[in-house]
Each structure stands twice: as C-alpha cells, then as structure tokens.
Amino acid sequence: MTTITAVEVHDVRFPTSLTADGSDAMNKDGDYSAAYVVLRTDDPALNGYGFTFTIGRGNDICVLASEQRAQPLIGRDADDVLDDLGATYRDLKTDSQLRWLGPEKGVEHLAMAAVMNALWDMAARRAGKPLWRLLADMSPEELVDVADLQYLSDALTRDEAVALLREQMPTRAARIAELEQTGYPCYTTSAGWLGYSDDKLRRLLREAVDEGYRHVKLKVGANLDEDIRRCRIAREEIGPDAKLMIDANQVWDVPQAIEWVKALAEFDPLWIEEPTSPDDVLGHAAIRRAVAPIGVATGEHGMNRVLFKQMFQAEAIDFCQLDSARLASINEILAVYLLAKKFDVPVCPHAGGVGLCELVQHLSIFDYVAVSGSLENRVTEFVDHLHEHFVDPCIVENGAYRVPSMPGYSAEMHSASIAEYSYPFGTYWAERTLQATAQPA
C-alpha cells in the first residue's frame, strides 16, 4: 500500500512587476505567484504537484488555505484516493467548515484547485501518462463520473453529458495523430502588456509575427487615446489579416465598455476580453449585443461552473476562457467544457500567469480530442514568461503548443526555483530585504 504522508505548500513569487510583465489596466504591478502544493507519499517515485495562481500579496493566504484543504488526505491510501477522483473531490468539497468560507469561490476554491491539481498530476504520474492522455483514455461514463454536475441539471444532464462525449469516441485517435503533427494553436499576450513602451511593443509584435503567431492580444482600458495609438501600432506590425484581441481586465462599467469598444472597432478586434465585472452575466450579455460582430470573451475570474452555466444560458459570451487554477481542477473544468460543447461556445483557456500555460495545453488538447472535436474559433493563450522554472515546460513552435509527452500535469517546479523564489525567505527575496534594510534612512 502506498500512503500519502505529507503535504508541502510553498509561497512562490516571481518579481515580474520589475519589468511590467503581466501589467494591465486593473493590475499594474503584479508579481506572478503560486501557492505551490506538493503531495508526498511513502513511495519516493510517486508524488503530486499542483498550484493555484495569484499576483503577489495574499499568496500566503492561499498557502494556508491549501494546507487546510489537503490535510484530510494525509494518511490515506494513495490508490483509494486516485482510483476514484470523483469521490475524492466530493469528499474534500463537502468539508462544511471550509465550504462556509466560499462556498466554491474565493480563496477556499483556489485552494481546492491547487490540491486537486496535485492529485490529478499524481494520478497521471501513477498511470505513466501525460494528463491529457489519461483523460483521453477514459470512457465517457468515467469522465462524467468525475465531472461536477451539481447545480447544472437545468442546463446539462448526466445522460446528455455522456452522449456528447460518445459522439467523439470513434475519431479520438485521428485527432491525437493530427495534433502530434501540428500542435494546438495558440496566441501570444507577451507583446501586449500595458506597461510596455511603444518601441518594445513594436519589437515584440514583429517577433511574434516572425515566430508564426497569427493571433496576438493587447491590453487596453486605461486611456482611450493611448489604446487607439497602441492598437494602430499593432495593426501596422501584424498586418490586416492576423487576428487582434483586446483585453480590459474588468476595468469598465457596462456603458463605458460599449462606448470604448466601439471606439476601437476600426482595428477589427476578434474579441474584447473581460470588459466588465466577471460576475455580471447580464452586463456581458448587454455588451455582446451592443458590440457585435466583435466577440465577448471572459472566464479567467469565473468563480465556478454555475457562473459559466449562466453565461451560456444568457448568451453572454462568444468565447469561454476558463482558468485551470481558479476552477476546482479537472472535476469542475470538465463540467464547463461539457456545458460549452452543448451551448456551442468555443473554449480558449486563460493562461496569463506562472505555470498556467503548462496546465492549459493539456486541457485544450483533451478538449479537441474528446469533447469539442473542433479547432474552429479555438486558440489558447501563451505568455513567454517563467517556463524555465518547470521540470516539464510547455513548448511552442510556429504558434502552436507541442503535445506534451511526460507523465503528469506538467506542474512540477524545479527545487532550485522554489529555494530562490519562496517568499519571504528564499534567496532572492531575502537578498531584496537585506538590500532594503541596508539603505540609509
């Protein structure tokens, strides 16, 4: 018997604010961070790695919440836990004292994501498969057994979910073979952070085009005149045929969003992302009606599957941007993918954060292979930051994610990176503190 013996949770923070990486209209100085979970067993060859994503202060709160979430796993038989990850998820989810802190939203839900991500990573490692393959090898019934369909039956029943997955069964192998040749298409946000100078914006856009990207995203929302200038620069550099997306990161009220997007319509954006509060279903629907044919995209702050259900039911979005570290891991993510399939909304996962690209490559590949069966209007985010800190980093070539082959969820960080960037006592942060205290008053 293999036993889960310990949980370690690390507060890992990278100083991305120093170079304005990740800067947008709402979040000007974020330090990309992770509450990084390691689940250890008494078999040195079997551990699980997962995380949730934040941008600095408050990451320590997620660390504490993740420790609480993982405690019930200590001492349990790893096979019992991993053989039925649907039951394990439901067991952790129904901890009433932790659930009261949400329920299914906020820090407690981020912690649930971190812990369940580690368990799914462990399950894939035990199977000797990358996570996308572990999922793609499951039957429709097995997938629906792990999906969290609670509160969704008015939009999606279990029988409907099984039927949707059965549709794709006969052609799964062909799509796997296709992706192994072509990769999964992605877009880059790395050129368009709001804090970058015009010269840097131009240079990075040129590099993106040279590297094969046909989709690029620009941050907007702080100043309309500057947005017009920056969108004009983008069109000059990428040309009229490449796709340009714009992202306001929740900064506008509904009328302002409509007015602002119409002012940028001359640059032919494919979508406006997060135009208003992420919880405002009817607001998104109003914006969508007003700015069409420009699409509306949102989801990185979508707190749970119920919010996505309402977005789909209200016809509020054209693109679903679920987040791999905000929803409660595969169990809830799978439910959202199934809803999106039923409502015919393409899923283009958010990946603007440390490690998120490593995770979402698995999700997008699985979606194409087993759920949607389509690449139409589907493109997954890529940011070229911090991949060097991961043992199995994602690889992008010619604007596409290469299919990962190593066992697991690609979530494991190098121990040296943890030692350097753990907060506040890692070598990088300790040196920063020492420098600050040594400066004369």
C-alpha positions, 0 to 999 in steps of 0.5 A: 500500500502506498500512503500519502504522508505529507503535504508541502505548500510553498509561497512562490513569487516571481518579481515580474512587476520589475519589468511590467510583465503581466501589467494591465489596466486593473493590475499594474504591478503584479508579481506572478505567484503560486501557492505551490502544493506538493503531495508526498507519499511513502513511495519516493517515485510517486508524488503530486504537484499542483498550484493555484495562481495569484499576483503577489500579496495574499499568496500566503493566504492561499498557502494556508488555505491549501494546507487546510484543504489537503490535510484530510488526505494525509494518511490515506491510501494513495490508490483509494484516493486516485482510483476514484477522483470523483469521490475524492473531490466530493469528499474534500468539497463537502468539508462544511467548515471550509465550504462556509468560507466560499462556498466554491469561490474565493480563496477556499476554491483556489485552494481546492484547485491547487490540491486537486491539481496535485492529485490529478498530476499524481494520478497521471504520474501513477498511470505513466501518462501525460494528463491529457492522455489519461483523460483521453483514455477514459470512457465517457461514463468515467469522465462524467463520473468525475465531472461536477454536475451539481447545480447544472441539471437545468442546463446539462444532464448526466445522460446528455453529458455522456452522449456528447462525449460518445459522439467523439469516441470513434475519431479520438485517435485521428485527432491525437495523430493530427495534433502530434503533427501540428500542435494546438494553436495558440496566441501570444499576450507577451507583446501586449502588456500595458506597461510596455513602451511603444518601441518594445511593443513594436519589437515584440509584435514583429517577433511574434509575427516572425515566430508564426503567431497569427493571433496576438492580444493587447491590453487596453482600458486605461486611456482611450487615446493611448489604446487607439495609438497602441492598437494602430501600432499593432495593426501596422506590425501584424498586418490586416489579416492576423487576428487582434484581441483586446483585453480590459481586465474588468476595468469598465462599467457596462456603458463605458465598455460599449462606448470604448469598444466601439471606439476601437472597432476600426482595428477589427478586434476578434474579441474584447476580453473581460470588459466588465465585472466577471460576475455580471452575466447580464452586463456581458450579455448587454455588451455582446449585443451592443458590440457585435460582430466583435466577440465577448470573451471572459472566464479567467475570474469565473468563480465556478461552473454555475457562473459559466452555466449562466453565461451560456444560458444568457448568451453572454459570451462568444468565447469561454476562457476558463482558468485551470487554477481558479476552477476546482481542477479537472472535476469542475473544468470538465463540467464547463467544457461539457456545458460549452460543447452543448451551448456551442461556445468555443473554449480558449483557456486563460493562461496569463500567469506562472505555470498556467500555460503548462496546465492549459495545453493539456486541457485544450488538447483533451478538449479537441480530442474528446469533447469539442472535436473542433479547432474552429474559433479555438486558440489558447493563450501563451505568455513567454514568461517563467517556463524555465522554472518547470521540470516539464515546460510547455513548448511552442513552435510556429504558434502552436503548443507541442503535445506534451509527452511526460507523465503528469500535469506538467506542474512540477517546479524545479527545487532550485526555483522554489529555494530562490523564489519562496517568499519571504525567505528564499534567496532572492527575496531575502537578498531584496530585504537585506538590500532594503534594510541596508539603505540609509534612512 
